[in-house]
Amino acid sequence: MSGLLADILIIAILLVAVMGAITYIYKEKKKGRHCIGCPMAGSCSRCKGAPH
């Protein structure tokens, strides 16, 4: 029975992590940010509004 409880706990933790990531992405897109987590820290041409 404890194996089932451990599995449920792991699934719950994974669901919380995935829901947190989805919420973060949704909020950032709603703010109008194009490059979420951009390694160039927003200094790329897409973030600056320059044509591609």
C-alpha positions in Angstrom: 0.0 0.0 0.0 2.9 2.4 0.7 4.1 1.9 -2.9 0.8 3.2 -4.2 1.0 6.2 -1.9 4.5 7.0 -3.1 3.4 6.8 -6.7 0.5 9.2 -6.0 2.8 11.6 -4.3 5.2 11.7 -7.2 2.4 12.2 -9.7 1.0 15.1 -7.6 4.5 16.8 -7.4 4.9 16.4 -11.2 1.5 17.9 -11.8 2.2 20.9 -9.6 5.4 21.5 -11.4 3.8 21.3 -14.8 0.9 23.5 -13.8 3.4 26.1 -12.4 5.3 26.1 -15.7 2.1 26.5 -17.7 0.9 29.3 -15.5 4.2 31.1 -15.8 4.2 30.8 -19.6 0.6 32.0 -19.8 1.3 35.1 -17.7 4.4 36.0 -19.7 2.6 35.7 -23.0 -0.3 37.8 -21.7 2.2 40.5 -20.8 3.3 40.4 -24.5 6.8 39.0 -24.0 7.9 37.0 -27.1 11.1 35.3 -25.8 10.4 33.7 -22.5 13.6 32.5 -20.9 15.7 33.9 -23.8 19.4 33.2 -23.4 20.1 36.6 -24.9 18.2 38.3 -22.1 15.8 40.1 -24.4 18.5 41.7 -26.6 17.7 39.7 -29.7 16.2 41.3 -32.8 12.8 39.7 -32.2 12.6 41.3 -28.7 13.8 44.6 -29.9 11.1 44.8 -32.6 13.4 44.7 -35.5 12.3 43.0 -38.7 13.6 39.5 -39.2 
